[in-house]
């Protein structure tokens, strides 16, 4: 994983989501699980929150620290809170890597009464021309791919539905939380050809692909974007699961 590319190209979260979570939480002490490079953590810092990150990848943890964020390297399930408590636990694009029941139990342990759990993901939906070019090139150039094309950036009818369900079930099974709630924020972003091609290699469908076929795939996608005038508007859905600590 190219950590700098990931941070440079992955979009931040809708301000409406950040504002909602801060308003719903009892205070501004935030624990960011799977903080990554610190994309959402910087958003919470910018509105006056104190953020502590937990991140299993030392490279991402070090990158996040450059933003002035305290980060401890560990998986969330094995991380030692040492008696610390938080008002808000967030996890952006990461909770699916955490055991849903063990993670929910640890979240209940570290959240204050009335504290808020929030895991969220966003899914891009580029125009059909862009998605078709990627899918066609991918099928031809990596026919023996060990993953299916669901990892290609696109927005299904129920984005992250199974993952949201697993997170909600984990919260219920672990106990200590009120009823989980889902929310969705729809928004758009304009991409130039270079911006989209810079982001594509950070997706799971391409991170493992060898350099030569990856370059050919990107070239074909780039040609499709050139045919659209060199830029396009991508729709996004940011979906979240939240629950209040009893």
C-alpha positions in Angstrom: 0.0 0.0 0.0 1.3 3.4 -1.0 0.4 5.3 2.2 1.0 8.8 0.7 -1.1 8.0 -2.3 -3.9 6.7 -0.1 -4.0 9.8 1.9 -3.7 12.1 -1.1 -6.5 10.5 -3.1 -9.1 9.1 -0.7 -11.9 11.6 -0.1 -12.8 13.1 3.3 -16.2 12.5 4.9 -19.3 14.7 4.5 -19.2 17.6 6.9 -22.9 16.8 7.7 -21.8 13.4 9.0 -19.0 14.8 11.2 -21.3 17.5 12.6 -24.0 15.0 13.4 -21.7 12.7 15.3 -20.2 15.5 17.3 -23.6 16.8 18.2 -24.8 13.4 19.2 -21.8 12.6 21.4 -21.7 13.8 25.0 -18.2 15.3 24.6 -15.3 15.7 22.2 -12.8 13.0 23.3 -12.7 10.7 20.2 -11.2 7.3 19.7 -10.5 6.5 16.0 -10.3 2.8 15.3 -8.3 1.9 12.2 -7.3 5.5 11.9 -5.3 4.8 8.8 -3.5 8.0 7.6 -5.8 10.2 9.7 -8.3 11.4 7.0 -11.4 11.5 9.3 -9.3 12.2 12.4 -8.1 15.5 10.9 -11.7 16.5 10.3 -12.6 15.9 14.0 -9.5 17.7 15.1 -10.5 20.7 12.9 -13.7 21.1 14.9 -12.0 21.0 18.3 -12.0 17.3 19.1 -9.2 15.5 20.9 -8.4 12.4 18.9 -6.5 9.2 19.8 -6.0 6.6 17.0 -5.5 2.9 17.1 -4.0 1.4 13.9 -2.4 -2.0 13.2 -0.3 -0.8 10.2 2.8 1.0 11.5 3.3 2.9 8.2 -0.2 4.4 8.3 0.2 5.1 12.0 3.4 7.1 11.4 1.8 9.1 8.6 -1.2 10.0 10.9 1.3 11.1 13.6 2.7 13.7 11.2 -0.7 15.5 11.5 -0.1 15.8 15.3 -2.4 12.9 16.1 -1.6 10.5 18.9 -1.7 6.9 17.5 -1.1 3.6 19.2 -0.1 0.6 17.0 -2.3 -2.4 17.7 -5.4 -4.2 16.4 -8.4 -2.9 18.2 -9.2 -6.3 19.7 -5.8 -6.5 21.4 -5.4 -2.8 22.2 -5.1 -2.0 25.9 -7.2 1.1 26.8 -5.6 1.3 30.3 -8.8 2.7 31.9 -9.2 5.5 29.3 -12.8 6.4 28.3 -14.1 8.3 25.3 -17.2 10.2 24.2 -17.2 9.0 20.6 -15.7 6.0 18.9 -15.4 6.3 15.1 -14.1 4.0 12.4 -13.9 5.1 8.8 -13.5 2.5 6.1 -12.1 0.1 8.7 -14.6 -1.6 11.0 -15.0 -4.6 8.6 -11.4 -5.6 9.6 -12.5 -5.8 13.3 -14.3 -8.8 14.8 -17.9 -7.5 15.0 -18.6 -9.0 18.5 -15.2 -8.6 20.1 -14.9 -5.1 18.7 -18.3 -4.1 19.9 -17.5 -5.4 23.4 -14.3 -3.4 23.4 -16.2 -0.4 22.2 -18.7 -0.7 25.1 -15.7 -0.9 27.5 -14.1 2.3 26.3 -17.2 4.5 25.8 -18.7 6.6 28.5 -22.3 6.2 29.3 -24.2 8.0 26.5 -21.1 7.8 24.3 -21.6 7.1 20.6 -20.3 4.3 18.4 -20.1 5.2 14.7 -18.6 3.1 11.9 -18.9 4.5 8.3 -17.9 3.8 4.8 -18.2 5.6 1.5 -18.7 4.1 -2.0 -18.0 5.9 -5.2 -20.3 5.6 -8.3 -18.4 6.9 -11.3 -20.2 7.2 -14.6 -20.9 4.0 -16.5 -18.3 4.8 -19.2 -15.6 4.8 -16.5 -16.8 1.7 -14.7 -17.2 -0.2 -17.9 -13.7 0.7 -19.1 -12.2 -0.5 -15.8 -14.3 -3.7 -15.8 -13.5 -4.6 -19.4 -9.8 -4.0 -19.0 -9.7 -5.9 -15.7 -11.4 -9.0 -17.1 -9.0 -9.1 -20.1 -5.7 -8.3 -18.4 -6.2 -10.2 -15.1 -8.5 -13.1 -16.0 -7.3 -15.2 -13.1 -8.0 -12.5 -10.5 -8.5 -14.1 -7.0 -11.1 -11.5 -6.3 -14.4 -10.7 -8.0 -15.3 -7.4 -9.7 -17.3 -6.3 -6.7 -14.1 -4.7 -5.5 -14.1 -2.4 -8.6 -15.3 1.0 -7.6 -19.0 1.2 -8.0 -22.1 1.7 -5.9 -24.5 -1.2 -5.4 -28.2 -0.8 -4.5 -27.3 -1.3 -0.8 -23.7 -0.2 -0.4 -21.9 -2.1 2.4 -25.2 -3.7 3.4 -23.8 -7.0 4.6 -21.0 -5.2 6.5 -23.5 -2.8 8.1 -25.7 -5.8 9.1 -22.7 -7.6 10.6 -21.7 -4.5 12.6 -25.3 -4.1 13.9 -25.5 -7.7 14.8 -22.2 -7.5 16.7 -23.4 -4.5 18.7 -26.6 -6.4 19.7 -24.7 -9.6 20.6 -22.0 -7.8 22.7 -24.7 -5.8 24.6 -24.3 -2.4 26.2 -25.7 -0.4 23.3 -29.1 0.9 22.3 -30.6 -0.1 19.0 -28.2 0.4 16.1 -29.2 3.0 13.5 -28.3 3.3 9.8 -27.8 6.6 8.0 -26.7 7.6 4.5 -25.3 10.8 3.0 -25.3 11.3 -0.8 -22.8 13.7 -2.4 -20.8 14.3 -5.5 -17.2 15.1 -6.4 -15.6 16.2 -9.7 -12.5 14.2 -10.8 -10.0 15.0 -13.5 -8.4 12.2 -15.4 -5.2 12.3 -13.4 -7.0 12.5 -10.0 -9.1 9.4 -10.7 -6.1 7.4 -12.1 -4.1 8.4 -9.0 -6.8 7.0 -6.7 -7.7 3.8 -8.6 -4.5 1.8 -7.4 -5.6 2.3 -3.8 -8.7 0.0 -4.3 -8.5 -3.6 -3.4 -9.2 -4.7 -7.0 -5.8 -3.2 -8.1 -3.5 -3.1 -5.1 -2.3 -6.7 -5.8 -2.1 -6.4 -9.6 1.4 -6.5 -11.2 2.8 -3.2 -12.5 2.6 -3.9 -16.2 -1.1 -5.0 -16.4 -2.0 -2.3 -13.9 -0.5 0.4 -16.2 -2.5 -1.0 -19.2 -5.7 -1.0 -17.1 -5.1 2.6 -16.0 -4.4 3.6 -19.6 -7.7 2.2 -20.8 -9.6 3.9 -18.1 -7.7 7.2 -18.8 -8.7 6.9 -22.5 -12.4 6.6 -21.5 -12.1 9.7 -19.3 -10.4 11.6 -22.2 -13.4 10.7 -24.3 -15.6 12.4 -21.7 -13.6 15.6 -21.9 -11.0 14.7 -19.3 -13.1 15.0 -16.2 -16.3 13.6 -14.8 -18.6 13.8 -11.7 -18.7 10.8 -9.4 -21.6 10.2 -7.1 -20.9 9.0 -3.6 -22.9 7.4 -0.8 -21.5 7.5 2.7 -23.2 5.0 4.9 -22.9 4.7 8.7 -24.0 2.5 11.6 -24.3 4.2 15.0 -25.4 3.1 18.5 -25.5 4.8 21.9 -23.7 3.3 24.9 -26.3 2.5 27.5 
